[in-house]
């Protein structure tokens, strides 16, 4: 691989006001189950007028890679960071061919649907790295030994979609120290939980698999704005095609619900959880506070519990939610306050894990269990977003009702 003379080296994420920054771009921890469902949801919009989901999936990451190059990243840096962030091991075989011997998207994405070429993210990453059009030619999902990518002569030109300035909020209230918040009787020490969970190695190694395998899932330290771009552009395409608003939103809320089940559920079933958090928990409320502490490591923003009333409602705020920040950097301010879809589904899913199926009983987190119990309409809660950064509010706020 040709390596530029630039000496920039990728670094570990820098935590700032609920965002984890690498190369100045926000990164968020998500699992293979969320990535699988979200990509499937985007691809299902194939055939809508003036909407091209495959190009959207590739161009959305190529634009972010272009930004890293503008900030001094070399080809070597980008290859190393691909592995560090859990996408696999990427190598150049010759002038026209790249390969991933281990690949998050090539090995993990086919959770739903039939096996097929699925490495749109990797294609877009290489496309941004080289500035040329890239197409996947072989995929492990189709029983190939590796994922392979052909580099075409056609140049790749993608624009920067982060076109608006929006600064992170720096005045974030401490836990339970804001107007309207209940006085919680909990022994959960959030700072200690965060410090202890920081010892978990949430990064991949280029010399090994380049994958992040923790908590019984395969994780990525993904670009927050990749998720934002593909989600919102697909949502707008659904609305423009005449799909009702509620159905269009539910597609992406469901992605967050799936994420809660698979990510939060596996964290709360893990050895780390039972070593660090479970021993200091006396109630389900303590478990919720403990999981909120872990969430505040993931780069999703700063989560603050406003109210827990197990018989009636749960209220959670997010300061600097990655969806809200991303929306404001991509689009004009909106009047729609039910717009942070992933967070809506994730918070609803967290309540379901504790008050619907009781994760403390250690159920097997299988697809059958998800469909027949966790996602079953019986005894389910509902979620509504009342405040949104995207609409000009100071925070996102979510109410989960029985």
C-alpha positions in Angstrom: 0.0 0.0 0.0 1.3 3.5 -0.8 1.7 5.5 2.3 1.9 9.3 2.3 4.7 11.1 4.2 2.2 12.6 6.6 3.0 11.6 10.2 -0.5 11.8 11.7 -1.3 8.8 13.8 -4.8 7.8 14.9 -5.4 8.1 18.6 -7.9 6.8 21.1 -11.2 8.5 21.4 -11.2 11.8 23.4 -14.4 12.1 25.6 -15.9 15.5 25.6 -19.4 16.4 26.9 -20.9 13.0 26.0 -19.2 12.6 22.6 -16.2 10.4 21.9 -14.0 12.1 19.2 -11.5 10.4 16.9 -9.9 12.7 14.3 -12.4 15.4 15.4 -15.4 13.2 14.4 -18.0 11.8 16.8 -17.9 8.0 17.2 -20.4 5.8 18.9 -20.4 2.2 20.1 -23.1 0.1 18.4 -23.4 -3.7 17.9 -23.7 -5.9 14.8 -27.4 -6.4 15.4 -28.1 -2.7 15.2 -25.8 -2.3 12.2 -27.5 -5.2 10.5 -31.1 -4.0 11.0 -30.3 -0.4 10.1 -28.6 -1.3 6.8 -31.5 -3.6 6.0 -34.0 -0.8 6.6 -32.1 1.5 4.3 -31.8 -1.1 1.5 -35.5 -1.8 1.7 -36.1 1.7 0.1 -34.6 0.6 -3.2 -36.6 1.8 -6.1 -38.0 5.0 -4.7 -37.7 7.9 -7.0 -34.5 9.9 -6.7 -33.3 7.8 -3.7 -30.4 5.4 -4.1 -29.8 3.5 -0.8 -26.7 1.7 -2.0 -25.0 5.0 -3.0 -26.2 6.6 0.3 -24.6 3.8 2.4 -21.3 4.3 0.5 -21.2 8.0 0.0 -22.1 8.7 3.7 -18.9 7.2 4.9 -16.8 8.4 2.0 -17.6 12.0 2.9 -16.4 11.4 6.5 -13.2 9.7 5.3 -12.6 12.7 3.1 -12.7 14.9 6.2 -10.1 12.8 7.9 -7.8 13.1 4.9 -8.2 16.8 5.0 -7.2 16.7 8.7 -3.9 15.0 7.8 -4.8 11.2 7.8 -2.7 9.1 5.5 -3.7 5.8 3.8 -1.9 3.9 6.6 -3.8 5.9 9.3 -7.1 5.2 7.7 -6.3 1.5 7.4 -5.2 1.4 11.0 -8.3 3.2 12.2 -10.6 0.9 10.2 -9.3 -1.9 12.5 -9.1 0.2 15.6 -12.8 1.0 15.3 -13.8 -2.7 14.8 -14.5 -2.9 11.1 -12.0 -5.6 10.4 -8.6 -5.8 8.6 -8.3 -4.0 5.4 -5.4 -4.5 2.9 -4.5 -3.5 -0.6 -3.6 -6.5 -2.9 -2.7 -4.6 -6.0 -3.5 -1.3 -7.7 -7.1 -2.3 -8.4 -8.0 -4.7 -5.6 -8.5 -4.4 -1.8 -9.5 -7.1 0.6 -10.8 -7.6 4.1 -9.8 -11.0 5.5 -11.9 -10.3 8.6 -14.9 -7.9 8.3 -17.6 -6.6 10.6 -20.0 -6.1 7.8 -18.9 -9.1 5.7 -19.3 -11.5 8.7 -22.0 -10.0 10.9 -24.5 -8.1 8.8 -26.7 -10.9 7.6 -28.8 -11.1 10.7 -31.9 -10.5 8.6 -32.7 -11.6 5.0 -30.7 -13.8 2.6 -26.9 -13.8 2.4 -25.8 -11.3 -0.2 -23.0 -8.7 -0.8 -23.4 -6.4 2.2 -20.1 -4.4 2.6 -21.4 -1.1 1.5 -19.7 0.6 4.4 -16.3 -0.9 3.5 -16.7 0.0 -0.2 -17.5 3.6 0.8 -14.5 3.7 3.2 -12.1 2.6 0.5 -13.8 4.9 -1.9 -13.1 7.9 0.4 -9.6 6.7 1.1 -8.7 6.5 -2.6 -11.0 9.1 -4.2 -12.1 6.5 -6.7 -15.3 4.5 -7.3 -15.2 1.1 -5.5 -17.4 -1.9 -5.9 -17.6 -5.1 -3.9 -16.8 -8.2 -6.0 -16.7 -11.0 -3.4 -18.3 -11.4 0.0 -18.0 -13.8 2.9 -21.7 -13.8 3.2 -21.8 -15.5 -0.2 -19.2 -18.1 1.0 -16.2 -16.3 -0.5 -13.0 -16.7 1.5 -12.6 -12.9 1.9 -14.4 -9.7 1.0 -12.8 -8.2 -2.1 -13.3 -4.8 -3.7 -12.5 -3.6 -7.2 -11.1 0.0 -7.7 -12.5 1.5 -10.8 -11.0 4.4 -12.9 -14.0 6.5 -12.3 -13.3 9.2 -9.7 -15.5 9.4 -6.6 -16.8 12.9 -5.8 -18.9 13.3 -2.6 -19.7 16.5 -0.8 -19.5 17.3 2.9 -23.0 17.0 4.4 -22.0 18.5 7.8 -22.7 22.0 6.5 -24.0 23.8 9.6 -22.0 24.9 12.7 -23.4 23.5 16.0 -21.4 23.5 19.2 -21.8 20.9 22.0 -23.4 22.1 25.2 -20.9 22.5 28.0 -23.2 23.3 30.9 -24.6 19.8 31.6 -26.3 19.3 35.0 -25.0 16.7 37.4 -27.2 13.6 38.1 -30.5 14.5 39.8 -29.4 18.1 40.1 -31.9 19.8 37.8 -35.4 21.2 38.0 -38.2 18.6 37.9 -35.9 15.7 38.8 -37.0 13.3 41.5 -34.8 12.6 44.5 -33.5 9.2 43.9 -32.5 6.8 46.6 -29.8 4.8 44.8 -26.4 3.6 45.8 -25.2 3.6 42.2 -21.9 5.4 41.8 -21.9 6.4 38.1 -18.3 7.7 38.1 -16.9 4.5 39.5 -18.9 2.4 37.0 -17.6 4.5 34.1 -14.0 4.2 35.4 -14.3 0.4 35.8 -15.9 -0.1 32.4 -13.2 1.9 30.8 -10.9 -1.1 31.4 -12.8 -3.1 28.8 -10.9 -3.1 25.5 -13.4 -1.6 23.1 -11.1 -1.4 20.1 -9.9 -3.8 17.4 -6.3 -4.7 16.6 -5.0 -4.6 13.0 -2.5 -7.4 13.8 -5.3 -9.7 14.9 -9.0 -9.7 13.6 -9.7 -5.9 13.6 -13.0 -6.8 15.3 -14.4 -5.8 18.7 -15.9 -8.9 20.3 -17.2 -8.0 23.8 -20.4 -8.8 25.8 -21.3 -11.6 23.4 -21.7 -9.2 20.5 -19.5 -7.8 17.7 -19.2 -4.0 18.3 -18.1 -1.1 16.2 -16.8 2.4 17.2 -18.8 3.8 14.4 -19.1 7.3 12.8 -22.1 8.9 14.5 -22.9 11.0 11.5 -22.9 8.0 9.2 -25.8 6.7 11.2 -27.4 10.1 11.2 -27.1 10.6 7.5 -28.3 7.2 6.3 -31.2 7.2 8.8 -32.5 10.7 8.2 -32.1 10.6 4.4 -34.0 7.3 4.3 -36.7 8.7 6.6 -37.1 11.7 4.3 -37.3 9.4 1.3 -40.0 7.3 2.9 -42.0 10.5 3.7 -41.6 11.8 0.2 -42.8 8.5 -1.2 -46.1 8.9 0.8 -45.3 6.5 3.6 -47.2 7.7 6.7 -45.1 9.6 9.3 -45.7 7.1 12.1 -44.7 4.1 10.0 -41.6 5.9 8.7 -40.4 6.7 12.1 -41.2 3.3 13.5 -38.6 1.8 11.1 -35.8 3.6 12.9 -37.3 3.5 16.4 -37.4 -0.3 16.0 -33.6 -0.2 15.2 -33.0 1.4 18.6 -35.2 -1.2 20.3 -33.2 -4.0 18.7 -30.0 -2.2 19.8 -31.3 -2.1 23.4 -32.1 -5.8 23.4 -28.8 -6.9 22.0 -26.4 -4.3 23.4 -27.9 -3.4 26.7 -29.2 -6.9 27.3 -25.8 -8.5 26.6 -24.0 -5.9 28.8 -26.4 -6.6 31.6 -25.8 -10.3 31.2 -22.0 -10.0 31.0 -19.3 -11.1 33.4 -18.2 -7.4 33.6 -21.7 -6.3 34.7 -21.9 -9.0 37.4 -18.5 -8.0 38.7 -18.9 -4.3 38.6 -22.5 -3.3 38.7 -24.8 -6.1 39.9 -23.2 -6.4 43.4 -24.2 -2.8 44.2 -27.7 -3.1 42.9 -30.7 -3.7 45.2 -33.6 -2.8 42.9 -34.5 -2.7 39.3 -34.2 1.1 39.5 -30.6 0.5 40.5 -30.1 -1.6 37.4 -31.5 1.2 35.3 -29.2 3.8 36.9 -26.2 1.4 36.4 -27.0 0.9 32.7 -27.4 4.6 32.2 -23.9 5.0 33.6 -22.5 2.5 31.0 -24.4 4.3 28.2 -22.6 7.5 29.1 -19.4 5.8 28.0 -20.7 5.0 24.5 -20.5 8.5 22.9 -24.3 8.8 22.6 -24.5 12.0 24.7 -25.0 12.5 28.4 -28.0 10.6 29.7 -29.8 11.9 32.8 -32.7 10.2 34.6 -35.4 12.7 35.4 -38.1 10.3 36.8 -38.8 6.7 37.6 -42.3 5.7 38.5 -42.5 2.0 37.7 -46.3 2.1 37.9 -46.7 5.0 35.5 -43.8 6.6 33.6 -40.0 6.9 33.1 -38.4 10.2 31.9 -34.8 10.4 30.5 -33.0 13.5 29.2 -30.0 13.4 26.8 -27.7 16.4 26.6 -25.7 16.5 23.3 -27.5 13.5 21.9 -25.6 12.3 18.9 -28.8 12.3 16.8 -29.7 15.8 17.8 -26.2 17.2 17.3 -26.0 15.5 13.9 -29.4 16.7 12.8 -28.4 20.3 13.5 -25.1 20.0 11.6 -26.8 18.5 8.5 -30.2 20.3 8.3 -32.1 23.4 9.3 -33.9 23.4 12.7 -37.1 21.3 12.6 -40.5 21.7 14.3 -40.6 17.9 14.8 -39.8 16.8 18.3 -40.1 13.1 17.8 -36.9 12.9 15.8 -34.2 11.1 17.8 -35.4 7.7 16.6 -32.5 5.5 17.9 -32.7 7.0 21.4 -36.5 6.6 21.5 -36.2 2.9 20.8 -33.2 2.4 23.0 -34.8 4.0 26.1 -38.0 2.1 25.5 -35.9 -1.1 25.2 -34.1 -0.4 28.4 -37.4 -0.1 30.3 -38.6 -3.3 28.5 -35.5 -5.2 29.6 -36.1 -4.4 33.3 -39.9 -4.1 33.7 -41.2 -6.3 30.9 -38.9 -9.3 30.7 -36.7 -8.7 33.7 -33.1 -9.1 32.5 -32.1 -9.9 36.1 -33.5 -13.4 35.5 -30.9 -14.0 32.8 -33.2 -15.0 29.9 -31.4 -16.2 26.7 -31.3 -13.3 24.4 -32.4 -15.1 21.2 -34.2 -13.9 18.2 -37.2 -16.1 19.3 -37.2 -14.5 22.7 -37.1 -11.0 21.1 -40.1 -11.7 18.9 -42.3 -13.7 21.2 -41.7 -11.8 24.5 -39.5 -8.7 24.4 -41.2 -7.1 21.3 -44.6 -8.6 21.8 -47.4 -6.1 22.1 -48.6 -7.5 25.4 -47.5 -5.6 28.5 -45.5 -3.2 26.3 -44.8 0.5 27.0 -44.9 3.5 24.7 -42.3 6.3 24.1 -42.7 9.9 23.2 -40.0 12.6 22.7 -41.1 16.0 24.2 -37.9 18.0 23.7 -35.3 17.9 20.9 -32.0 19.5 20.1 -33.1 19.2 16.5 -36.0 21.6 17.3 -33.9 24.1 19.2 -34.3 22.7 22.7 -31.4 22.5 25.1 -31.7 18.7 25.4 -33.7 15.7 24.1 -36.3 14.4 26.6 -38.2 11.1 26.4 -41.2 9.9 28.3 -41.9 6.1 28.5 -45.4 5.4 29.6 -47.1 2.2 30.8 
